[in-house]
Amino acid sequence: MKYLVIVGDGMADYPMEQLDNKTALQYARTPNFDLLADEGVLGLVQTIPGDLPPGSDTANLSVMGYDPLKYYTGRSPFEAISLGVNLSPEDVSFRCNLVTLSGDQAYAEKTMVDYCAGEISSEEAAELINAVGSALGSEEIDFHTGFRYRHLMVWHGAVDQWQLTPPHDISGQRISDHLPSGKEGSRLRQMMEKSWNILADHPVNKNRIEKGLNPANSIWIWGAGRKPLIPSYAEKYGLKGSVISAVDLVKGIGLFAGLTPINVEGATGYIDTNYKGKVDAALNALKQGHDYIYLHVEAPDECSHRFEIENKIKAIELIDREVVKVLREEMDKSGTDYSILLITDHATPLSLGTHTSEAVPFVIFRSNDIQDSRGSQFTESCAADTGILYKEGFKLMDTFLGKKN
């Protein structure tokens, strides 16, 4: 049996007047999602434990089969391992976004204009992070370049007491109420404010402004955490597998789980990502003896954060057509028994632009156990109508992989 997990990040949503009072999943044309729902087992899963904030970190830990209440220490350590940054037990890592803040006000009075600085290129971002690191780095603090707007800061010997806000949660809001706090919050605030002085007039940003693009005029520090200890898939499930994602966070969780990350050229984390390349990588890994694939597509989540209704619909339809349809056709041709878990890790409602904690739809389809047609669709309401609910989301993977809870 081969196992394929397909994660459409943030696909779940709320009904919207602009979509005829339907959710994005209900409105989108998804015949291949719906066929899986009709021939598989459909239900809801609570991926975010009630005591933790909703995010792709805790949600993807749950989906992969790990209890966030036991294994979650913070977001950035997963990104650190993906970037090849080795953390010691005394280190605290932080996510370091490049963001666009509004213009001439005092720093605390500025507004979060764009949490991803216009999807700045990795080449431009590297210049900016290097400039920040040269000015603000020290024996205590290191800066590491990542992908596009997503970067990393490591503080050696830092304290654990932080109150930090994800920048995508405060789009269009004044930042004063969301700046870092906690025991050493003032030092983080000072670094962020100093970064404005370093970046606002940087040649990279002057060039971006001339082109009509958002400048990456500040860093935003959040997502603190220490290195977690997580059992591998080989230990937990006896499986060899791969993780395919454009997002360092997801690749990092996979690395801690002992999965092999596969980098796909043209995988962007947005709607223009290389869907075919991801599918080809998954199929090649299975042919090379891997038992398990975790294929993650970030696009619906990014579209929600940007309030892009049409693009979220398009992203969902592309996953349906370019990923699910092709994978199922190719697996059927192979003659190998296979199982598919189609899931959205969490909801990211277009009306809010950020993550929420409610249970989300999933379907488990098995090629050797096709269910009788019930007219089901892969939507929030159809999943709720089944009465199936995994209250502890991490246990869903045990079911999918045939391990008793």
Protein Blocks (a to p, Z undefined) as FASTA:
>chain_A
ZZdddddehkaccddfkloopafklmpccfklmmmmmmmccddddfbcfkbccdfklmmm
mmnopafklmmgbjklmmmmmnopacdfkbccdddddddddfkbcfklpccfblngooaa
fklmmmmmmmmmmmmgcfkbccdddehjbccdddehiafbdcdddfklmgoiafklmgce
djklmmmmmmmmmmmmmmmmgmklmmmmmnopacdfbccdehiacddddddfklmnopac
ddddfbfklmmmmmmnopacdddehiaoiakbcfklmmmmmmmmmmnopabdcdddfklm
mmmmnopaklmmmmmmmmmmmmmmmmmmmmmmnopacddddddfbdcdfklopacfbdcd
dddddfklcccdehiacdfklmmmnopacfblmlmmmmmnopaZZ
